[in-house]
Amino acid sequence: MKSTPNPKVNWFFEKEGPWQSEFALLRAIALSSGLEEELKWGHPCYTLHGKNVFLMHGFKAYCALLFHKGALLKDPNRKLVQQTPHVQSARQLRFTSSTEIKRQAPMVKAYIDEAIDLERRGAQVPFKETKAFDMPVEFATRLKKEPALRKAFEGLTPGRQRGYLLHFSGAKQSKTREARIEKNVERILQGKGLDD
């Protein structure tokens, strides 16, 4: 069963950009999956009963399909890429030319079929608990000294806590970590995440 192209997504494929011919090929493959085509985060996203299965996006050096539960895919061809060490669930299938997409179309369809099957079965990626993330010593010290800050941080959602821990520990120098912490204390006290 083929998917129906969503007119709201057409602008993405009609705009000028470096990957337009590759995106057209990937769209044809995506639409052959039977998934619903939607526009999310400014990108074509393919869903099953409202659940995100994969989306399409482009960068300077490549274009890609991003599988939302890619960490669960078997990846027999060892083609899936974890964008950063902190990405727990999503994995990319990257391309650098139309020729590559045409040659690998059967493989791409197989990855899509497996991702659909995972979603149909309700498979879930086991996420690391927040306590498994490194807490910079500077932040641990600050939480010890300021009970209100500790209480506010512990009251944040696990995702917001992880966001702060990754942001703080991403700085190489102690001085930079302290500056990042100081800059975000008020946000934490207000119950806000980094991107709120």
C-alpha positions in Angstrom: 0.0 0.0 0.0 1.4 3.4 -1.0 1.3 6.5 1.0 -0.4 9.6 -0.2 1.9 12.6 -0.6 1.0 15.4 1.9 0.7 18.8 0.1 1.9 20.5 3.3 5.3 18.7 2.8 5.7 19.7 -0.9 7.5 22.9 -0.1 10.4 21.0 1.4 10.9 19.1 -1.8 10.3 22.2 -4.0 12.7 24.5 -2.2 16.2 25.1 -3.6 19.0 23.2 -1.9 21.9 20.9 -2.3 20.0 17.6 -1.8 16.8 18.0 -3.8 17.3 15.2 -6.2 18.3 12.9 -3.4 15.3 14.0 -1.3 13.0 13.2 -4.3 14.4 9.6 -4.5 14.1 9.2 -0.7 10.5 10.5 -0.8 9.5 7.9 -3.5 10.9 5.2 -1.2 9.3 6.6 1.9 5.9 6.9 0.1 6.1 3.2 -0.9 6.1 2.3 2.8 2.4 3.0 3.5 3.3 5.4 6.3 1.6 8.8 6.6 3.6 11.7 5.4 3.6 14.7 7.8 5.6 17.9 8.3 7.3 17.9 11.7 10.2 20.2 12.8 10.2 21.6 9.3 11.0 18.1 7.8 9.1 15.3 6.1 8.3 12.8 8.9 6.7 9.4 8.3 4.4 8.1 10.9 2.3 5.1 11.9 -0.9 5.8 13.8 0.6 9.2 14.8 3.9 7.7 16.0 7.1 8.9 14.4 9.0 6.2 12.5 11.6 8.2 10.5 12.2 11.7 9.1 14.3 13.1 6.3 16.8 15.8 6.7 20.0 17.2 5.1 23.3 18.6 6.3 26.3 20.1 4.5 28.0 16.8 3.9 25.1 14.4 3.6 21.3 13.9 3.6 19.7 11.3 5.8 16.8 9.3 7.0 16.6 9.5 10.8 15.0 6.5 12.4 13.5 7.5 15.7 14.0 4.1 17.3 17.1 3.3 15.2 19.0 1.9 18.2 16.6 -1.1 18.0 17.2 -1.8 14.3 19.4 -4.8 13.6 21.6 -2.9 11.1 23.1 -5.9 9.3 24.9 -3.6 6.8 26.4 -1.5 9.6 25.1 1.7 7.9 23.3 3.4 10.9 25.1 6.3 12.5 24.6 7.7 16.0 24.9 11.5 15.5 26.5 12.1 18.9 27.4 9.9 21.9 24.5 11.4 23.8 21.8 10.4 21.3 20.2 7.3 22.9 17.5 6.3 20.4 17.7 7.8 16.9 20.1 6.6 14.2 20.8 8.0 10.8 21.0 6.3 7.4 23.3 8.7 5.5 23.6 9.4 1.7 25.9 11.6 -0.4 24.5 11.0 -3.9 21.5 10.0 -5.9 23.5 7.1 -7.3 24.1 5.7 -3.8 20.4 6.0 -3.0 19.4 4.2 -6.2 21.9 1.4 -5.6 20.9 1.0 -2.0 17.1 1.3 -2.4 16.3 -2.3 -1.4 18.4 -1.9 1.7 16.7 1.4 2.6 13.3 -0.3 2.2 14.4 -3.1 4.4 15.4 -0.7 7.2 12.1 1.1 6.8 10.1 -2.2 7.0 12.0 -3.2 10.1 11.3 0.3 11.7 7.6 -0.1 10.9 7.5 -3.5 12.4 9.2 -2.2 15.6 6.5 0.5 15.9 3.7 -1.9 15.2 5.0 -4.1 18.1 5.2 -1.1 20.4 9.0 -1.6 20.9 10.6 0.9 23.2 14.2 2.0 23.5 15.5 1.6 27.0 16.9 5.0 28.0 19.7 5.5 30.5 18.4 6.8 33.9 19.4 10.4 34.7 21.7 9.1 37.5 23.7 7.3 34.9 24.9 10.6 33.4 28.0 12.3 34.7 27.3 15.1 37.1 30.1 17.7 37.0 31.7 18.2 40.4 31.0 21.9 40.2 27.3 21.3 39.9 27.3 18.6 42.6 29.0 21.1 44.9 26.5 23.8 44.1 23.5 21.5 44.7 25.0 20.5 48.1 25.4 24.2 49.1 21.9 25.3 47.9 19.0 23.0 48.9 16.5 25.1 46.9 18.5 24.5 43.8 18.8 20.8 44.5 15.0 20.5 45.1 14.3 22.5 41.9 16.7 20.3 39.8 15.2 17.1 41.2 11.7 18.4 40.4 12.6 18.7 36.7 11.6 16.0 34.2 14.4 13.4 33.5 14.9 14.9 30.0 15.4 18.4 31.4 17.8 17.1 34.0 19.8 15.2 31.3 19.9 18.3 29.1 21.5 20.3 31.9 23.9 17.6 32.8 25.1 17.1 29.2 25.3 20.9 28.8 27.4 21.4 31.9 29.7 18.4 31.5 30.2 19.3 27.8 32.6 22.1 28.8 36.2 21.1 29.1 37.3 23.7 31.6 36.0 24.0 35.2 35.7 27.8 34.7 33.4 27.2 31.7 31.3 24.6 33.6 30.9 27.1 36.4 29.8 29.8 34.0 27.3 27.5 32.4 25.9 26.5 35.8 25.6 30.1 36.9 23.9 31.2 33.7 21.2 28.5 34.2 20.6 28.5 38.0 17.5 30.9 37.6 16.1 28.7 34.8 16.4 25.6 37.0 14.8 27.4 39.9 11.9 28.4 37.6 11.4 24.7 36.6 12.5 25.4 33.0 14.7 23.2 30.8 17.5 24.5 28.6 15.2 25.0 25.6 12.1 26.3 27.4 
